[in-house]
Amino acid sequence: MRIVEIFSPRNQTFKTFLKLTGVRGIRQYRMAILSGPRQTEEVLEEFPERCEAIIFSPDHSPPVRTGTGHIRRYCLDQGLFRQLDISGTDQPLLVVRFGTFPRFSPAQPIPGCTLCIPFQDPANVGSVIRTAAGLGVSRVVLLKEAAHPFHPRSTRAAGSSIFRIPLFSGPSLKQLSVSGAPLITLSPDGEKIAGYRFPSDFYLVPGLEGPGVPASLESGTCLAIPMKNGVKSLNAAMATGIALYLWQMGVDRGALSRS
C-alpha cells in the first residue's frame, strides 16, 4: 500500500489523528492511538482487523507484516508526529478501531469473575484490564465513573490486553445492582482476604480511588488486604490485582484436586 505523506497541520487527516489524543475524539470516532513497539506489534499480529493506520515519521521504518495490506500508512513531518506521540516513544504509532461496549445486564450472569471497575485514573483502568485478562476474568464492566479504556494512558498500561477481554458499559458505582452471583467488594475495612474461599461465580467491585466503596454496597462480602507500618491502603489497581491473583490461585488448586 502506498504511503501518504503529511506535512501540514491543516491537513484534515492529521486533525482527525490529533483529536484521538483526547477522550472526546476517541469517543467521537471510536478510534484510538496505541504507542510502544511491543504492543503495536502484538496488535498488528493478533488483531489486524482492529487496525486502521500506521503513523510514522521520516526517521522510522513502518512495521511490515503479511496480512496488513489493508492498513493505511501515513508519514508525518517530525513536528506533527511528536504532537501525536504524547508518550514520547519515538516509535511508529498504531491507530485502532473499537466498537460500542455492550450494556451490562445483571440478569445475564456468566461463569467466573465479573470485574466491575469505577477507577477514574486511566492508568489504573488500563493496568487492571491487563491483569484481568491475564488472570482469566470473564468480563470487565466499566462503571460510569471509570476513565475511558482507550484513553492514551489506559492503552499504554493495558497493551494488547485491551482486545483480550470483553468490556461492558455499566451503571454508576452507587447504582450497581447484581443478581445470580454474590457481590464481593474490596475495602481496607473488610475481612482479611487471606484464606477466603471465593465462590465459583461472583462479581468483584473495588472501591473508587479515595472514597472507596459506597454504603449502598456494604451489605455483601467485603475483603481487605492487611497493611503494615501505618499504610492504610494500596493503589486501587494493585489491590484488585492481588485479589484476582488469590482468586485464581484457588481456582488452580481446585482444578488440581479434581485431576
GUGU-555451 format. One line per field, with one value per residue: x, y, z of N, C-alpha, C, CB in turn; residue in three letters. Coordinates in pm, whole numbers. Glycine has a CB too. Example, Ala and Ser with C-alpha at 12.3 -4.5 7.8 and 13.67 -1.06 7.14 Angstrom:
REM residues 2
neast (1319, 1285)
nnorth (-569, -225)
nup (780, 708)
caeast (1230, 1367)
canorth (-450, -106)
caup (780, 714)
ceast (1320, 1290)
cnorth (-330, 3)
cup (780, 787)
cbeast (1131, 1408)
cbnorth (-447, -60)
cbup (905, 572)
type (ALA, SER)
//
This chain:
REM residues 259
neast (84, 44, 228, 109, 201, 223, 248, 144, -17, -276, -388, -659, -672, -462, -567, -780, -641, -513, -723, -762, -597, -728, -1008, -1261, -1240, -1172, -1405, -1580, -1491, -1452, -1200, -851, -514, -242, 65, 415, 647, 624, 351, 219, 317, 217, -61, -86, -11, -191, -446, -524, -754, -852, -698, -636, -459, -110, 119, 399, 727, 970, 1205, 1158, 1107, 829, 625, 620, 409, 270, -62, -147, -208, -430, -411, -376, -98, 84, 312, 443, 547, 819, 764, 482, 438, 537, 343, 141, 258, 229, 329, 593, 745, 885, 850, 686, 331, 10, -310, -617, -941, -1244, -1548, -1884, -1944, -2113, -2418, -2412, -2587, -2740, -2911, -2812, -2604, -2268, -2036, -1763, -1548, -1678, -1561, -1609, -1533, -1461, -1261, -1108, -866, -693, -464, -490, -720, -630, -422, -558, -724, -538, -438, -673, -730, -506, -538, -766, -1028, -1377, -1524, -1513, -1670, -1727, -1781, -1979, -1821, -1569, -1260, -1208, -1141, -979, -832, -521, -333, -444, -445, -173, -100, -256, -193, -197, -387, -622, -786, -835, -1025, -1371, -1542, -1776, -2036, -2141, -2360, -2351, -2131, -2274, -2526, -2507, -2629, -2664, -2729, -2785, -2530, -2294, -2187, -1876, -1682, -1395, -1215, -1034, -1152, -1266, -1300, -1012, -844, -687, -705, -971, -1236, -1320, -1634, -1758, -1872, -1890, -1918, -1675, -1594, -1399, -1326, -1378, -1105, -981, -1259, -1357, -1565, -1912, -2183, -2410, -2328, -2226, -2344, -2284, -2024, -1713, -1378, -1040, -700, -453, -244, 82, 304, 178, 58, -239, -386, -369, -272, -552, -575, -365, -444, -672, -555, -409, -620, -745, -541, -523, -776, -751, -549, -687, -871, -697, -592, -821, -872, -653, -698, -915, -816)
nnorth (-120, 226, 503, 776, 1107, 1361, 1697, 1930, 2104, 2168, 1971, 1752, 1483, 1468, 1642, 1488, 1269, 1408, 1470, 1226, 1212, 1290, 1230, 1307, 1303, 1035, 907, 1011, 917, 652, 541, 494, 582, 376, 329, 244, -6, -287, -340, -240, -409, -655, -615, -567, -818, -1002, -889, -780, -699, -494, -280, 38, 234, 308, 523, 723, 878, 1042, 938, 680, 327, 184, -74, -392, -640, -954, -977, -729, -547, -392, -182, 160, 377, 639, 897, 1135, 1474, 1543, 1720, 1719, 1452, 1428, 1560, 1376, 1160, 1131, 997, 998, 795, 779, 598, 414, 469, 324, 323, 224, 69, 54, -99, -23, -54, -326, -303, -370, -631, -732, -943, -1137, -1337, -1467, -1744, -1759, -1482, -1159, -846, -532, -205, 119, 302, 619, 706, 681, 519, 330, 200, 84, -77, -260, -386, -523, -699, -837, -970, -1134, -1302, -1443, -1336, -1319, -1107, -748, -483, -156, 93, 396, 594, 534, 594, 635, 334, 341, 566, 737, 693, 475, 271, 252, 125, -108, -238, -487, -633, -498, -583, -841, -920, -921, -610, -420, -175, -12, 78, 358, 344, 366, 292, 33, -291, -635, -978, -1332, -1413, -1379, -1057, -914, -689, -468, -332, -139, -178, -426, -789, -998, -1097, -1321, -1667, -1664, -1820, -1802, -1786, -1991, -1841, -1491, -1136, -888, -594, -329, -36, 316, 529, 684, 774, 512, 224, 265, 319, 185, -59, -206, -419, -675, -929, -815, -762, -731, -627, -674, -423, -297, -103, 146, 203, 258, 174, 16, 106, 126, -34, -212, -344, -471, -642, -815, -938, -1070, -1243, -1411, -1524, -1667, -1844, -2010, -2120, -2264, -2448, -2592, -2709, -2880, -3054, -3193, -3333)
nup (0, -74, 65, 245, 261, 506, 573, 667, 935, 890, 749, 696, 774, 957, 1151, 1240, 1352, 1557, 1725, 1841, 2055, 2274, 2498, 2404, 2121, 2088, 2174, 1982, 1730, 1777, 1776, 1851, 1948, 1965, 2135, 2161, 2091, 2145, 2209, 1984, 1784, 1877, 1856, 1581, 1488, 1613, 1614, 1355, 1223, 1374, 1321, 1183, 1082, 1033, 1176, 1120, 1122, 905, 1010, 1082, 1022, 889, 1040, 882, 786, 690, 570, 648, 459, 422, 591, 632, 565, 702, 667, 864, 905, 1125, 1341, 1347, 1398, 1660, 1804, 1814, 1933, 2227, 2445, 2405, 2275, 2038, 1833, 1567, 1548, 1615, 1484, 1605, 1584, 1770, 1890, 2008, 2359, 2496, 2688, 3032, 3184, 3472, 3480, 3326, 3421, 3407, 3404, 3644, 3725, 3730, 3680, 3811, 3751, 3883, 3842, 3816, 3729, 3433, 3397, 3599, 3511, 3268, 3367, 3535, 3353, 3200, 3396, 3462, 3220, 3204, 3424, 3387, 3414, 3346, 3231, 3201, 3359, 3291, 3500, 3538, 3648, 3562, 3388, 3033, 2860, 2634, 2653, 2610, 2824, 2944, 2746, 2715, 2949, 2940, 2701, 2443, 2571, 2591, 2393, 2460, 2641, 2722, 2725, 2904, 2937, 3226, 3507, 3744, 4031, 4272, 4190, 4114, 4075, 4123, 4024, 4057, 4130, 4400, 4533, 4579, 4756, 4777, 5040, 5284, 5529, 5535, 5584, 5641, 5351, 5319, 5305, 5237, 5064, 4747, 4575, 4300, 4097, 4074, 4146, 4143, 4308, 4333, 4533, 4464, 4378, 4657, 4782, 4813, 4876, 4827, 5065, 4982, 4884, 5090, 5218, 5132, 5098, 5210, 5145, 5263, 5220, 5436, 5580, 5678, 5894, 5917, 5674, 5511, 5290, 4962, 4623, 4407, 4171, 4210, 4446, 4351, 4166, 4337, 4474, 4259, 4186, 4413, 4402, 4157, 4225, 4402, 4222, 4057, 4241, 4301, 4053, 4031, 4245, 4152, 3945)
caeast (0, 124, 244, 58, 285, 150, 342, 73, -108, -412, -435, -777, -640, -385, -659, -853, -547, -487, -838, -754, -514, -818, -1121, -1374, -1217, -1176, -1547, -1646, -1452, -1432, -1064, -750, -375, -158, 208, 502, 674, 577, 207, 175, 350, 123, -194, -76, -1, -302, -575, -510, -884, -877, -600, -679, -349, 22, 169, 542, 798, 1077, 1313, 1115, 1069, 699, 618, 573, 362, 175, -199, -178, -212, -546, -385, -318, 31, 100, 441, 420, 657, 862, 692, 345, 442, 558, 215, 60, 335, 224, 408, 734, 812, 964, 832, 561, 207, -92, -448, -706, -1083, -1316, -1692, -1953, -1940, -2249, -2467, -2409, -2718, -2727, -2999, -2739, -2477, -2185, -1948, -1636, -1543, -1711, -1495, -1673, -1433, -1500, -1139, -1105, -731, -682, -358, -547, -811, -551, -348, -646, -770, -429, -436, -794, -714, -403, -577, -884, -1159, -1470, -1559, -1492, -1778, -1677, -1884, -1986, -1710, -1441, -1196, -1226, -1034, -891, -752, -381, -265, -501, -394, -31, -89, -325, -132, -288, -492, -745, -869, -836, -1128, -1493, -1567, -1917, -2068, -2228, -2416, -2259, -2097, -2383, -2646, -2479, -2711, -2632, -2812, -2734, -2400, -2265, -2105, -1765, -1616, -1262, -1206, -945, -1231, -1326, -1235, -885, -865, -611, -786, -1108, -1266, -1407, -1733, -1724, -1916, -1907, -1885, -1574, -1609, -1309, -1377, -1328, -984, -1012, -1382, -1375, -1691, -2026, -2263, -2511, -2271, -2159, -2417, -2229, -1891, -1611, -1246, -933, -561, -393, -125, 170, 384, 97, -2, -381, -443, -288, -327, -674, -549, -279, -526, -757, -470, -381, -743, -765, -439, -563, -889, -704, -477, -789, -923, -595, -584, -940, -855, -556, -759, -1012, -748)
canorth (0, 347, 584, 912, 1200, 1476, 1798, 2050, 2084, 2193, 1851, 1703, 1355, 1499, 1698, 1375, 1199, 1491, 1456, 1096, 1226, 1327, 1139, 1347, 1249, 889, 870, 1051, 833, 513, 503, 535, 567, 293, 358, 142, -106, -422, -356, -221, -532, -759, -588, -591, -962, -1081, -824, -692, -645, -375, -177, 131, 310, 316, 659, 726, 996, 1002, 869, 545, 227, 134, -220, -462, -773, -1011, -965, -593, -461, -302, -76, 279, 419, 784, 950, 1271, 1561, 1511, 1802, 1671, 1321, 1446, 1601, 1256, 1067, 1200, 923, 1019, 669, 795, 476, 422, 462, 242, 367, 108, 97, -31, -84, 20, -153, -370, -268, -476, -672, -824, -1058, -1233, -1373, -1563, -1813, -1699, -1349, -1036, -736, -402, -106, 259, 382, 742, 721, 595, 420, 223, 125, 1, -177, -366, -463, -616, -802, -918, -1058, -1233, -1394, -1521, -1275, -1345, -981, -627, -386, -21, 174, 531, 675, 489, 660, 559, 235, 370, 685, 702, 638, 343, 174, 235, 26, -232, -305, -564, -694, -422, -660, -981, -946, -846, -489, -382, -46, -35, 194, 418, 259, 370, 232, -104, -397, -760, -1094, -1459, -1445, -1283, -940, -901, -559, -454, -213, -159, -211, -558, -903, -1032, -1178, -1446, -1781, -1656, -1910, -1735, -1871, -2023, -1727, -1375, -1002, -822, -450, -246, 98, 430, 585, 786, 750, 370, 158, 339, 248, 102, -190, -261, -531, -802, -964, -713, -817, -633, -672, -611, -342, -276, 20, 266, 219, 226, 106, 5, 157, 50, -136, -314, -423, -557, -746, -913, -1015, -1160, -1349, -1506, -1599, -1761, -1950, -2104, -2191, -2360, -2557, -2673, -2790, -2985, -3152, -3273, -3409)
caup (0, -84, 187, 233, 336, 562, 620, 713, 1047, 843, 681, 766, 838, 1077, 1250, 1298, 1440, 1675, 1814, 1908, 2175, 2383, 2514, 2319, 1987, 2096, 2177, 1858, 1615, 1823, 1738, 1949, 1905, 2051, 2124, 2221, 1987, 2175, 2199, 1846, 1712, 1920, 1800, 1437, 1462, 1662, 1592, 1238, 1184, 1454, 1286, 1078, 1020, 1096, 1165, 1148, 1072, 812, 1082, 1118, 922, 933, 1051, 763, 821, 596, 616, 694, 341, 427, 688, 570, 620, 694, 709, 908, 942, 1261, 1438, 1356, 1463, 1803, 1864, 1832, 2017, 2356, 2542, 2374, 2243, 1916, 1756, 1492, 1623, 1551, 1505, 1613, 1594, 1864, 1879, 2129, 2465, 2528, 2821, 3132, 3235, 3585, 3458, 3243, 3484, 3335, 3497, 3680, 3788, 3659, 3750, 3788, 3792, 3880, 3852, 3738, 3675, 3315, 3414, 3679, 3425, 3179, 3444, 3585, 3237, 3167, 3500, 3449, 3105, 3234, 3531, 3350, 3444, 3236, 3165, 3279, 3347, 3313, 3564, 3483, 3699, 3508, 3273, 2910, 2848, 2521, 2682, 2584, 2942, 2971, 2648, 2742, 3056, 2905, 2587, 2358, 2653, 2573, 2300, 2501, 2741, 2689, 2802, 2907, 2995, 3340, 3578, 3840, 4143, 4370, 4133, 4074, 4133, 4056, 4059, 4006, 4189, 4508, 4507, 4674, 4745, 4837, 5125, 5399, 5648, 5520, 5649, 5578, 5231, 5330, 5343, 5189, 4952, 4652, 4509, 4161, 4017, 4162, 4099, 4226, 4294, 4414, 4557, 4389, 4437, 4758, 4859, 4842, 4843, 4883, 5166, 4916, 4851, 5208, 5279, 5087, 5148, 5188, 5173, 5281, 5216, 5555, 5560, 5793, 5901, 5906, 5541, 5527, 5173, 4842, 4499, 4378, 4070, 4269, 4537, 4268, 4111, 4442, 4497, 4145, 4192, 4516, 4346, 4055, 4296, 4449, 4105, 4013, 4339, 4283, 3931, 4060, 4335, 4078, 3838)
ceast (88, 124, 195, 144, 202, 252, 274, -18, -253, -470, -549, -750, -559, -474, -739, -764, -525, -602, -833, -659, -598, -941, -1237, -1359, -1223, -1320, -1614, -1617, -1444, -1300, -968, -613, -300, -12, 288, 523, 619, 427, 155, 203, 251, -14, -193, -78, -130, -440, -569, -642, -921, -793, -645, -561, -222, 75, 317, 602, 906, 1192, 1281, 1099, 936, 698, 562, 536, 269, 35, -236, -185, -327, -521, -317, -188, 51, 237, 422, 551, 691, 786, 548, 340, 455, 428, 125, 127, 343, 300, 557, 810, 910, 967, 701, 439, 103, -231, -538, -850, -1147, -1465, -1753, -1946, -2083, -2288, -2464, -2550, -2700, -2815, -2932, -2604, -2401, -2089, -1820, -1650, -1582, -1653, -1561, -1578, -1485, -1381, -1141, -967, -717, -575, -407, -641, -732, -478, -438, -706, -663, -424, -555, -783, -615, -444, -712, -1018, -1249, -1506, -1529, -1609, -1722, -1791, -1875, -1872, -1579, -1391, -1214, -1111, -938, -824, -604, -308, -319, -446, -244, -9, -148, -256, -236, -399, -625, -841, -887, -946, -1252, -1512, -1714, -1931, -2171, -2282, -2310, -2236, -2212, -2508, -2626, -2567, -2684, -2727, -2747, -2601, -2371, -2175, -2002, -1697, -1478, -1257, -1110, -1021, -1294, -1253, -1108, -907, -793, -703, -929, -1126, -1367, -1511, -1695, -1762, -1939, -1876, -1782, -1579, -1509, -1369, -1316, -1202, -1022, -1138, -1406, -1512, -1808, -2107, -2364, -2460, -2210, -2228, -2361, -2095, -1791, -1477, -1142, -797, -489, -263, -46, 235, 302, 35, -146, -440, -343, -349, -443, -650, -461, -358, -616, -676, -436, -502, -766, -663, -478, -683, -840, -623, -574, -849, -826, -584, -704, -929, -760, -616, -859, -946, -699)
cnorth (124, 423, 725, 1003, 1321, 1573, 1920, 2019, 2111, 2073, 1787, 1569, 1377, 1555, 1588, 1297, 1278, 1481, 1325, 1099, 1265, 1239, 1177, 1291, 1098, 840, 898, 953, 685, 458, 555, 512, 484, 327, 251, 28, -244, -434, -330, -345, -643, -738, -610, -740, -1036, -1020, -731, -630, -519, -255, -94, 197, 296, 457, 659, 854, 950, 927, 723, 455, 169, -18, -282, -604, -824, -998, -827, -495, -363, -180, 41, 319, 567, 823, 1098, 1345, 1536, 1591, 1757, 1537, 1336, 1487, 1481, 1157, 1125, 1126, 935, 893, 682, 666, 488, 399, 382, 296, 244, 155, 2, -3, -28, -92, -195, -327, -390, -504, -769, -947, -1165, -1266, -1473, -1626, -1735, -1563, -1241, -921, -605, -292, 37, 355, 504, 772, 628, 487, 303, 136, 31, -110, -292, -447, -565, -731, -894, -1016, -1169, -1337, -1461, -1467, -1292, -1219, -866, -532, -249, 63, 319, 620, 649, 574, 573, 460, 259, 507, 648, 642, 500, 239, 150, 129, -109, -309, -378, -631, -620, -495, -806, -1016, -864, -727, -450, -244, -66, 92, 259, 321, 252, 301, 87, -203, -524, -870, -1218, -1502, -1341, -1169, -928, -766, -564, -324, -240, -200, -350, -665, -939, -1130, -1312, -1558, -1777, -1747, -1842, -1832, -1894, -1908, -1609, -1246, -943, -673, -378, -107, 202, 484, 698, 751, 604, 320, 236, 253, 154, -38, -260, -382, -667, -831, -855, -768, -707, -701, -602, -540, -329, -138, 146, 291, 171, 150, 103, 85, 66, -62, -248, -404, -519, -672, -854, -1000, -1114, -1273, -1454, -1589, -1705, -1873, -2055, -2184, -2299, -2477, -2649, -2764, -2905, -3094, -3241, -3360, -3545)
cup (0, 48, 159, 320, 381, 621, 682, 832, 1008, 769, 761, 837, 964, 1186, 1318, 1395, 1569, 1775, 1893, 2028, 2296, 2384, 2422, 2179, 1984, 2096, 2043, 1744, 1648, 1768, 1844, 1890, 2008, 2027, 2194, 2124, 2018, 2154, 2058, 1762, 1747, 1857, 1649, 1405, 1497, 1636, 1471, 1195, 1262, 1408, 1167, 1007, 1102, 1069, 1202, 1092, 974, 878, 1110, 996, 967, 942, 923, 803, 712, 655, 665, 577, 342, 516, 619, 641, 594, 748, 739, 931, 1090, 1366, 1456, 1428, 1614, 1874, 1892, 1927, 2158, 2465, 2516, 2340, 2127, 1835, 1678, 1580, 1544, 1586, 1500, 1625, 1695, 1849, 2007, 2233, 2498, 2669, 2911, 3180, 3349, 3571, 3374, 3305, 3398, 3434, 3526, 3744, 3689, 3739, 3711, 3838, 3779, 3865, 3759, 3679, 3555, 3329, 3498, 3597, 3334, 3251, 3487, 3469, 3197, 3268, 3486, 3333, 3136, 3336, 3505, 3392, 3322, 3159, 3260, 3252, 3385, 3372, 3516, 3529, 3627, 3392, 3150, 2892, 2733, 2533, 2662, 2704, 2977, 2874, 2667, 2849, 3017, 2794, 2504, 2437, 2641, 2480, 2344, 2601, 2705, 2783, 2790, 2971, 3106, 3401, 3667, 3956, 4244, 4321, 4093, 4149, 4054, 4101, 4003, 4062, 4297, 4463, 4619, 4650, 4811, 4915, 5239, 5525, 5641, 5599, 5573, 5463, 5237, 5378, 5294, 5066, 4861, 4596, 4363, 4067, 4111, 4087, 4196, 4200, 4386, 4431, 4465, 4457, 4534, 4837, 4894, 4798, 4904, 4980, 5102, 4883, 4972, 5270, 5240, 5153, 5111, 5233, 5180, 5270, 5331, 5521, 5690, 5786, 5873, 5771, 5549, 5408, 5059, 4728, 4457, 4277, 4126, 4364, 4460, 4210, 4212, 4467, 4382, 4145, 4295, 4472, 4247, 4117, 4348, 4337, 4060, 4110, 4326, 4161, 3955, 4148, 4264, 3972, 3889)
cbeast (-95, 71, 393, -93, 406, 46, 431, -8, -68, -415, -319, -893, -562, -272, -752, -905, -413, -464, -968, -709, -402, -860, -1168, -1384, -1083, -1103, -1619, -1601, -1318, -1551, -1028, -767, -306, -184, 241, 443, 821, 613, 138, 243, 495, 112, -239, 51, 114, -285, -618, -450, -991, -848, -465, -768, -387, 120, 89, 614, 860, 1132, 1342, 984, 1179, 589, 532, 681, 290, 209, -224, -73, -220, -667, -299, -419, 147, -13, 552, 337, 620, 1011, 696, 283, 558, 668, 143, 35, 478, 81, 368, 800, 710, 1108, 832, 561, 154, -79, -492, -668, -1152, -1270, -1756, -2101, -1867, -2260, -2609, -2318, -2804, -2760, -3129, -2721, -2501, -2109, -1912, -1550, -1403, -1866, -1344, -1812, -1306, -1577, -1018, -1148, -622, -652, -235, -621, -898, -452, -284, -758, -802, -293, -435, -915, -667, -282, -583, -870, -1143, -1595, -1709, -1355, -1900, -1623, -1871, -2117, -1692, -1452, -1045, -1236, -1093, -968, -778, -307, -281, -652, -421, 33, -159, -467, -25, -210, -448, -714, -807, -703, -1077, -1616, -1476, -2000, -2122, -2156, -2537, -2313, -1969, -2415, -2692, -2331, -2864, -2486, -2956, -2724, -2285, -2200, -2192, -1663, -1702, -1151, -1344, -867, -1339, -1329, -1332, -788, -819, -491, -786, -1146, -1321, -1325, -1874, -1793, -2046, -1817, -2012, -1432, -1753, -1168, -1353, -1435, -888, -1030, -1498, -1358, -1692, -2116, -2335, -2557, -2167, -2147, -2563, -2214, -1845, -1646, -1207, -946, -492, -368, -163, 279, 499, 177, 78, -459, -573, -271, -217, -782, -482, -163, -611, -824, -342, -338, -864, -756, -301, -594, -989, -621, -395, -898, -952, -460, -576, -1062, -805, -433, -827, -1114, -629)
cbnorth (1, 437, 585, 921, 1245, 1431, 1841, 2110, 2174, 2315, 1749, 1688, 1265, 1597, 1799, 1281, 1176, 1637, 1463, 990, 1330, 1473, 1138, 1500, 1296, 839, 947, 1191, 879, 422, 558, 458, 705, 141, 498, 90, -117, -461, -262, -98, -576, -761, -445, -527, -1021, -1101, -746, -770, -749, -404, -241, 237, 458, 205, 756, 601, 1079, 1123, 940, 550, 114, 180, -260, -462, -772, -1160, -1062, -545, -544, -377, -128, 395, 337, 856, 928, 1272, 1712, 1535, 1947, 1658, 1237, 1550, 1699, 1189, 1042, 1221, 777, 1084, 564, 839, 349, 319, 604, 93, 473, 17, 84, -6, -217, 57, -98, -523, -210, -437, -735, -753, -1014, -1177, -1432, -1495, -1950, -1688, -1321, -1020, -733, -393, -123, 293, 296, 858, 691, 679, 484, 281, 221, 86, -113, -306, -369, -542, -738, -828, -977, -1164, -1320, -1653, -1124, -1409, -980, -559, -425, 43, 166, 595, 650, 345, 686, 655, 99, 363, 738, 823, 733, 348, 222, 368, 78, -202, -402, -669, -697, -283, -655, -1016, -911, -938, -374, -487, 52, -112, 153, 553, 310, 512, 312, -137, -359, -802, -1079, -1452, -1447, -1356, -811, -1018, -449, -459, -172, -32, -109, -596, -1026, -1092, -1101, -1429, -1794, -1509, -2048, -1674, -1808, -2152, -1760, -1387, -911, -879, -406, -237, 137, 540, 637, 921, 800, 346, 10, 389, 347, 168, -175, -154, -523, -802, -1101, -581, -920, -562, -640, -716, -203, -387, 13, 379, 138, 353, 176, -142, 164, 144, -73, -247, -332, -476, -685, -842, -920, -1081, -1289, -1433, -1503, -1688, -1892, -2030, -2094, -2291, -2500, -2584, -2704, -2925, -3082, -3184, -3329)
cbup (123, -197, 235, 273, 251, 671, 507, 599, 1163, 754, 661, 669, 741, 1044, 1185, 1187, 1367, 1634, 1733, 1811, 2152, 2371, 2659, 2313, 1935, 2223, 2290, 1818, 1563, 1778, 1598, 2083, 1885, 2026, 2182, 2354, 1966, 2319, 2296, 1784, 1743, 2072, 1833, 1381, 1541, 1807, 1718, 1122, 1203, 1600, 1257, 1137, 1006, 1041, 1257, 1089, 1189, 743, 1212, 1195, 904, 838, 1172, 650, 958, 564, 724, 795, 219, 478, 806, 574, 558, 773, 598, 1036, 918, 1275, 1395, 1216, 1408, 1828, 1774, 1699, 1958, 2398, 2541, 2487, 2211, 1951, 1848, 1379, 1655, 1595, 1399, 1732, 1455, 2011, 1846, 2099, 2592, 2513, 2814, 3249, 3123, 3715, 3391, 3100, 3625, 3217, 3443, 3559, 3843, 3638, 3717, 3860, 3709, 4005, 3821, 3825, 3784, 3194, 3479, 3800, 3340, 3106, 3565, 3671, 3118, 3165, 3639, 3431, 2982, 3281, 3661, 3404, 3482, 3289, 3123, 3243, 3439, 3180, 3717, 3520, 3847, 3463, 3300, 2788, 2833, 2392, 2830, 2538, 3063, 2962, 2506, 2785, 3180, 2863, 2635, 2281, 2799, 2519, 2161, 2561, 2884, 2696, 2753, 2984, 2888, 3443, 3662, 3892, 4211, 4407, 4014, 4097, 4130, 4084, 4005, 3860, 4081, 4625, 4498, 4659, 4810, 4729, 5179, 5426, 5667, 5376, 5657, 5681, 5110, 5426, 5488, 5154, 5003, 4538, 4517, 4117, 3936, 4286, 4089, 4198, 4327, 4349, 4700, 4377, 4327, 4693, 4782, 4990, 4894, 4771, 5255, 4789, 4744, 5311, 5241, 4937, 5092, 5264, 5067, 5417, 5075, 5663, 5506, 5800, 5803, 5941, 5432, 5547, 5127, 4801, 4387, 4326, 3947, 4344, 4627, 4156, 4058, 4572, 4511, 4014, 4226, 4646, 4276, 3950, 4412, 4522, 3990, 4000, 4482, 4270, 3816, 4127, 4451, 4013, 3781)
type (MET, ARG, ILE, VAL, GLU, ILE, PHE, SER, PRO, ARG, ASN, GLN, THR, PHE, LYS, THR, PHE, LEU, LYS, LEU, THR, GLY, VAL, ARG, GLY, ILE, ARG, GLN, TYR, ARG, MET, ALA, ILE, LEU, SER, GLY, PRO, ARG, GLN, THR, GLU, GLU, VAL, LEU, GLU, GLU, PHE, PRO, GLU, ARG, CYS, GLU, ALA, ILE, ILE, PHE, SER, PRO, ASP, HIS, SER, PRO, PRO, VAL, ARG, THR, GLY, THR, GLY, HIS, ILE, ARG, ARG, TYR, CYS, LEU, ASP, GLN, GLY, LEU, PHE, ARG, GLN, LEU, ASP, ILE, SER, GLY, THR, ASP, GLN, PRO, LEU, LEU, VAL, VAL, ARG, PHE, GLY, THR, PHE, PRO, ARG, PHE, SER, PRO, ALA, GLN, PRO, ILE, PRO, GLY, CYS, THR, LEU, CYS, ILE, PRO, PHE, GLN, ASP, PRO, ALA, ASN, VAL, GLY, SER, VAL, ILE, ARG, THR, ALA, ALA, GLY, LEU, GLY, VAL, SER, ARG, VAL, VAL, LEU, LEU, LYS, GLU, ALA, ALA, HIS, PRO, PHE, HIS, PRO, ARG, SER, THR, ARG, ALA, ALA, GLY, SER, SER, ILE, PHE, ARG, ILE, PRO, LEU, PHE, SER, GLY, PRO, SER, LEU, LYS, GLN, LEU, SER, VAL, SER, GLY, ALA, PRO, LEU, ILE, THR, LEU, SER, PRO, ASP, GLY, GLU, LYS, ILE, ALA, GLY, TYR, ARG, PHE, PRO, SER, ASP, PHE, TYR, LEU, VAL, PRO, GLY, LEU, GLU, GLY, PRO, GLY, VAL, PRO, ALA, SER, LEU, GLU, SER, GLY, THR, CYS, LEU, ALA, ILE, PRO, MET, LYS, ASN, GLY, VAL, LYS, SER, LEU, ASN, ALA, ALA, MET, ALA, THR, GLY, ILE, ALA, LEU, TYR, LEU, TRP, GLN, MET, GLY, VAL, ASP, ARG, GLY, ALA, LEU, SER, ARG, SER)
//
